[in-house]
Amino acid sequence: MIHKLSSRPTLNAGLVVLLAVLTTACSTNSSTPATPATPATPATPATALERAQAIHRSALTLDAHADIEIPGKPSAYVGDDGLSQVAPAKMRAGGLDAVVMSVAVGPKPRTPEGYAEAKRIADGKLVAVNALAADPANKTVIARTADELVSAHQNELSALILGFQNALILGTDPSGLSDLYDAGVRVFALTHMGHNDFADSSRPLFNGATGEHEPDAEHGGLSELGKAAITQINHLGGVVDISQLSSQAALQVMELSTTPVIASHSNVRALTSVSRNLSDAEIDRIGATGGVIHVAPFRGYLFDSSNPQLDADIRAVRRTAGIAEDYLYPFELYWEMTDPDAKALFLKSVSDLLGPISLVEMLNHLDYIAKRIGVEHVGIGTDFNHGSGLPGYQDASEAFNVTAALIERGYSESDIKKIWGGNFLRVWRAAQAGAHAN
């Protein structure tokens, strides 16, 4: 049975059972314990559901990272319906108010031709997302300020915030950041997969011709270009995003940035030891500097890496597929396979080994961060349209399931509003306030 609220959020039937045992108890996960609630009669399934719906409706719900899909172009990452996982209709169905849509590009040669190709792709994505917002049928706006985001929520309009990922788009000229800001971009991440001229990535690029990865560190974190870029982003009033940076680069960014940073789609390395997840040192520093970590429903960053048999089995599958046994995350190097059948078999084999990862695992990562540095420093950033999605949270239409599961774990209404968008909004306001200070 699917439950709907004003044709917006949907809730998995299994979560309704969990909600049946909830009362109005305050969160045990908040960094500042609230006053205990007055004892009340246990909620019935109907009233618990209504409470969850009311919280979800009133919260400003924001996904801090999704990729831009260009209509009509083939994609392996869209939903079964062929549409973006954060299409406006799916956002409305799940009661998701806002998404940071990332103007992102993958690895390209660090040559004039490679830089030009990266910029061409980025420009095409900017055109596509602006066209989406310009269509009145989508009831969607591009928010350029925190106040515009709040206004969109109050007026029941979907909001898009433009993000940027991979300074390869800039070539070797950080002044291009100003052009992106003028185009509406407000969230800036320097790397994707592979190092670029600005910073080291958490995922060094594999060279199929030589069979080797890039060195773990090319710049020792940030290059001089990267340092100039962070200063420029602060000056513009943009939000600095450390997701995808190497640990060394991320820590350097937090030392340099004059405003809090976010990790737009990152999980916990202590729970899943892959290079793309955040170390405890990074997590602690984000908390100390007022930033926010947004956890993602990405299976390859949520599996139980402490299981030695699972690790051995993943390595065996990789050897059978003829790719490197060592991996930065389990699915790494599938793109090196030229035989589509072999590629499909490899992806299925790894997926089967990882098993039934669900919202439980994603929220375990969220719990870890909230307990370590406080609920004021955690949010949701899906990485939808780039391989992300779990049973119960396959796309934006299932965003309400996250709220229901947070309630089941004991998070208070105040906590949930911080997690879903309040924390991001605070960092954005701080970035705006710091503009032109450098």
Number of C-alpha atoms within 10 A of each C-alpha: 9 10 14 15 18 11 11 21 26 23 26 17 12 12 16 22 14 17 23 17 13 20 20 19 18 19 23 14 20 21 16 12 11 13 9 10 10 8 9 9 8 13 16 15 16 11 15 24 23 14 20 22 24 13 20 26 20 13 23 24 28 29 30 30 27 26 26 26 24 17 13 8 6 10 15 10 18 20 17 9 7 13 18 24 29 27 19 26 20 20 24 25 21 27 31 30 29 30 26 27 28 29 28 24 23 14 16 17 12 16 12 11 12 16 18 17 17 24 20 14 16 21 14 13 21 23 12 16 21 17 10 20 18 14 11 9 10 15 17 21 21 24 22 18 18 19 13 14 23 18 14 22 20 12 8 14 19 24 28 26 25 27 30 27 23 28 30 30 29 19 21 18 15 21 12 16 22 15 11 19 20 12 13 18 25 26 28 29 24 29 30 25 20 24 29 27 21 28 31 31 31 28 25 22 18 18 11 13 6 7 9 12 13 14 14 17 17 16 18 13 25 28 17 12 16 23 19 16 24 27 19 21 26 24 19 21 23 28 27 31 28 28 28 28 30 27 22 18 26 27 19 15 23 22 12 14 20 20 25 22 30 29 29 31 27 25 32 25 20 15 20 20 20 23 20 25 27 28 18 14 11 21 23 16 17 24 23 13 16 18 25 29 34 27 30 29 31 23 22 22 27 28 24 17 20 12 9 10 10 16 17 12 15 23 19 13 19 24 13 13 17 12 18 15 16 13 17 16 19 25 18 18 17 17 10 13 16 9 9 11 10 15 17 12 14 20 19 13 16 19 17 10 16 20 11 13 19 19 20 16 20 23 20 17 23 25 19 18 27 22 13 16 20 18 26 24 29 31 32 29 24 32 25 27 22 17 16 21 24 19 14 20 19 17 24 28 25 23 30 29 24 22 25 25 20 21 26 21 17 19 23 22 23 16 25 26 22 22 29 28 21 22 24 29 19 17 23 25 17 20 26 19 13 17 17 12 11 11
